[in-house]
Amino acid sequence: MINISEENKKFLLDLSKEMNRQDNRCGQYPLFQVRTKKRIYGEQGWRDETERKEDGSVEFEMMCEKCQKLYENNETLPDFCDNCDSDCFAYYSLEYVPVEDCGLFFTAEAAQKHIDENSYHYCEPIVYGVGAWRNGEMQKVMQIISSLTTEDGKPRDCYK
């Protein structure tokens, strides 16, 4: 026999109802994470959509003489220069990356609540659906929780 407090029982039943009600985002064993935009730096053309680093931190010493003069006169630098060292111009791509310090959520609602309460820490945060594919331990826990509030005592289809 498992002893569980009424408070914890209510929590699990509410969680089960929400897991069974929510959109599974066309995935098996849906979990949710918070993602935020982050600049990922690389060379020009390494991604389809790259932008020039705009914080002024070009490597002056790596520029050719012509580009050094443009830079000193606050003139627009070329997107690329064959005479400059290839690392002097930094390019970046804006990508959504997982927020590592808040983990995964069983429900999209909980992930959204986290964003609502902590959005000032993130750049354009979103709720992103992932799955517990090939994670038998998490799948079993999700099946158990889902089955708590179904009529037949079996987990919802996306948890089978």
C-alpha positions in Angstrom: 0.0 0.0 0.0 1.3 3.5 -0.9 0.6 6.2 1.7 0.1 9.6 0.1 -1.2 12.8 1.6 -4.5 14.3 0.4 -2.5 17.3 -0.9 -0.2 15.2 -3.0 -3.2 13.0 -4.2 -5.0 16.2 -5.3 -1.8 17.4 -7.1 -1.4 14.1 -9.0 -5.1 14.0 -10.0 -5.0 17.6 -11.2 -1.8 16.9 -13.1 -3.3 13.8 -14.7 -6.4 15.8 -15.8 -4.3 18.5 -17.4 -2.0 16.0 -19.1 -5.0 14.2 -20.6 -6.7 17.5 -21.6 -3.7 19.3 -23.2 -2.7 19.3 -26.9 0.1 16.7 -27.3 1.5 18.7 -30.2 1.4 15.6 -32.4 3.9 13.9 -30.2 4.2 10.7 -28.2 5.0 11.2 -24.5 4.9 15.0 -24.7 7.0 17.1 -22.3 7.5 20.8 -22.4 10.5 23.1 -22.0 11.1 26.8 -22.0 13.3 28.0 -24.8 14.8 31.5 -25.3 16.5 33.2 -28.2 20.3 33.2 -28.1 22.9 34.4 -30.5 25.0 31.6 -31.8 28.2 32.9 -33.4 30.0 31.5 -36.5 31.4 32.5 -39.8 29.6 34.2 -42.6 27.2 31.8 -44.4 27.4 29.0 -41.9 23.6 29.2 -41.5 21.0 30.4 -43.9 20.1 33.4 -41.8 23.2 35.0 -40.3 23.6 38.6 -39.2 26.6 40.8 -38.6 27.6 41.2 -35.0 26.6 44.7 -34.1 28.2 45.3 -30.8 31.3 46.9 -32.3 33.6 44.2 -31.2 35.3 43.5 -34.5 39.0 42.6 -34.2 40.7 45.7 -35.4 44.2 44.1 -35.6 42.8 41.4 -38.0 41.5 44.0 -40.5 43.2 45.0 -43.7 44.4 48.6 -43.9 41.4 49.7 -46.0 38.9 48.3 -43.5 40.8 49.8 -40.6 40.4 53.2 -42.1 36.7 52.7 -42.7 36.3 51.5 -39.1 38.3 54.5 -37.7 36.1 56.9 -39.7 32.9 55.2 -38.5 32.0 54.2 -42.0 30.1 51.1 -42.9 32.3 48.0 -43.1 31.8 45.5 -45.9 30.0 42.3 -45.1 33.2 40.4 -46.0 36.7 41.4 -47.1 39.1 39.0 -48.8 42.1 41.0 -47.4 41.0 40.8 -43.8 41.5 37.8 -41.5 38.3 35.7 -41.8 37.8 35.8 -38.0 37.7 39.6 -37.7 34.0 39.8 -38.7 31.7 37.8 -36.4 28.4 36.6 -37.6 25.5 35.2 -35.6 22.3 33.4 -36.0 19.4 33.9 -33.6 18.1 30.5 -32.4 15.8 29.2 -29.8 17.7 27.1 -27.2 16.5 25.3 -24.1 16.7 27.2 -20.8 18.8 24.7 -18.8 18.0 25.8 -15.3 14.3 25.2 -15.3 14.1 21.6 -16.6 11.2 19.9 -18.3 7.5 20.2 -17.5 4.7 17.6 -17.7 2.3 20.3 -19.0 2.4 23.2 -21.3 0.4 25.2 -18.8 3.2 24.8 -16.2 5.8 25.8 -18.7 3.8 28.9 -19.6 3.3 29.8 -15.9 7.1 29.6 -15.5 7.5 32.0 -18.4 4.8 34.4 -17.0 6.6 34.5 -13.7 10.2 34.6 -15.0 10.1 36.2 -18.5 12.4 39.0 -17.5 15.2 36.4 -17.4 14.7 35.4 -21.0 14.8 36.8 -24.6 11.4 36.1 -26.2 10.7 32.9 -24.4 8.4 30.2 -25.8 7.0 26.9 -24.7 8.4 24.1 -26.8 7.1 20.5 -27.0 9.6 17.6 -26.8 9.1 13.9 -26.2 10.3 11.3 -23.8 11.2 9.1 -26.8 13.4 6.1 -25.7 13.2 7.1 -22.1 11.3 4.2 -20.6 11.5 5.5 -17.0 9.8 8.8 -17.9 7.3 7.1 -20.2 6.2 4.7 -17.4 5.7 7.6 -15.0 3.7 9.5 -17.6 1.5 6.5 -18.2 0.8 6.0 -14.5 -0.1 9.7 -14.0 -2.2 9.8 -17.2 -4.1 6.6 -16.1 -5.2 8.2 -12.8 -8.1 10.1 -14.4 -9.2 8.1 -17.4 -12.5 6.2 -17.4 -10.9 2.8 -18.1 -7.8 3.3 -16.0 -5.5 3.2 -19.1 -3.3 6.0 -20.2 -4.3 8.4 -22.9 -3.3 7.3 -26.4 -0.2 9.6 -26.6 1.1 7.9 -23.4 0.9 4.3 -24.7 
